[in-house]
Amino acid sequence: MIIDASKIREARLAKGWTQQQLGDVSTLSLRTIQRIESQGQGSMETCNALCAVLELERAEVMVASRAQGNVKSSIKVWVITGTLLGGFLAGVVFTLIITYFS
């Protein structure tokens, strides 16, 4: 899942914690905290743990995931539309070829 890395970092710094201290309090590894703050990648459980110790709402941290879902849906619609249009055109061409050679 996509996590807003800047919100996590800002909340951590507001508490005066290092990445290691945040990891200790949330029972997450230092590497996990580093990955979240640099790449914004983490599981739902990781997000829940961070929200609990940083006193954040999950909706604040997951803002980017909605946009990603919309992009995936948009791509899916275009693939389906393209496939249907391609099939229709292939059918028309095939019919014209059969009619011409009959």
C-alpha positions as CSV (number, residue, x, y, z in Angstrom):
1,M,0.0,0.0,0.0
2,I,1.1,3.6,-0.6
3,I,1.8,5.6,2.5
4,D,2.3,9.4,2.6
5,A,6.0,9.4,3.6
6,S,6.2,13.1,4.4
7,K,3.3,12.9,6.9
8,I,5.1,10.0,8.7
9,R,8.4,11.9,8.7
10,E,6.8,15.1,9.9
11,A,4.9,13.4,12.7
12,R,8.1,11.6,13.8
13,L,10.1,14.8,13.8
14,A,7.3,16.6,15.7
15,K,7.8,14.1,18.5
16,G,11.5,14.5,18.4
17,W,12.1,10.8,17.6
18,T,14.8,9.3,15.4
19,Q,13.9,6.6,12.9
20,Q,15.3,4.0,15.4
21,Q,13.1,5.4,18.2
22,L,10.0,5.2,16.1
23,G,10.9,1.7,15.2
24,D,11.3,0.7,18.8
25,V,8.0,2.3,19.9
26,S,6.0,0.8,17.0
27,T,7.8,-2.6,17.2
28,L,8.9,-2.1,13.5
29,S,12.4,-2.5,12.2
30,L,14.6,0.4,11.4
31,R,14.7,-0.8,7.8
32,T,10.9,-0.7,7.6
33,I,10.8,2.9,8.9
34,Q,13.5,3.9,6.4
35,R,11.6,2.2,3.5
36,I,8.4,4.0,4.4
37,E,10.0,7.4,4.7
38,S,12.0,7.0,1.5
39,Q,9.6,5.0,-0.7
40,G,6.2,5.3,0.9
41,Q,5.7,1.5,0.8
42,G,4.3,-0.5,3.6
43,S,1.6,-3.0,4.6
44,M,-1.7,-2.2,6.3
45,E,-0.4,-3.6,9.6
46,T,2.6,-1.3,9.4
47,C,0.4,1.7,8.6
48,N,-1.8,0.8,11.6
49,A,1.2,0.5,13.9
50,L,2.6,3.9,12.8
51,C,-0.8,5.6,13.1
52,A,-1.2,4.3,16.6
53,V,2.1,5.6,17.9
54,L,2.2,8.8,15.9
55,E,-1.5,9.6,16.8
56,L,-2.5,9.9,13.1
57,E,-5.7,8.9,11.4
58,R,-5.2,6.2,8.7
59,A,-7.1,8.2,6.2
60,E,-4.5,11.0,6.5
61,V,-1.7,8.7,5.7
62,M,-3.4,6.7,2.8
63,V,-4.4,9.6,0.6
64,A,-2.2,8.5,-2.3
65,S,-3.7,5.0,-2.6
66,R,-7.1,6.4,-3.9
67,A,-5.4,8.1,-6.9
68,Q,-3.5,4.9,-7.7
69,G,-6.7,2.9,-7.7
70,N,-8.3,5.4,-10.1
71,V,-5.4,5.1,-12.5
72,K,-5.7,1.3,-12.5
73,S,-9.4,1.5,-13.1
74,S,-8.9,3.9,-16.0
75,I,-6.3,1.6,-17.6
76,K,-8.7,-1.3,-17.3
77,V,-11.5,0.6,-19.1
78,W,-9.2,1.5,-22.0
79,V,-8.0,-2.1,-22.4
80,I,-11.5,-3.4,-22.5
81,T,-12.6,-0.7,-24.9
82,G,-9.6,-1.3,-27.2
83,T,-10.2,-5.0,-27.2
84,L,-13.9,-4.6,-28.1
85,L,-13.2,-2.1,-30.8
86,G,-10.4,-4.3,-32.3
87,G,-12.7,-7.3,-32.3
88,F,-15.4,-5.3,-34.1
89,L,-13.0,-4.0,-36.7
90,A,-11.6,-7.5,-37.3
91,G,-15.1,-8.8,-37.8
92,V,-15.9,-6.1,-40.3
93,V,-12.7,-6.7,-42.3
94,F,-13.2,-10.5,-42.2
95,T,-16.8,-10.1,-43.5
96,L,-15.6,-7.8,-46.3
97,I,-12.9,-10.3,-47.3
98,I,-15.4,-13.2,-47.4
99,T,-17.9,-11.2,-49.4
100,Y,-15.3,-10.0,-51.9
101,F,-13.9,-13.5,-52.6
102,S,-17.4,-15.2,-52.7
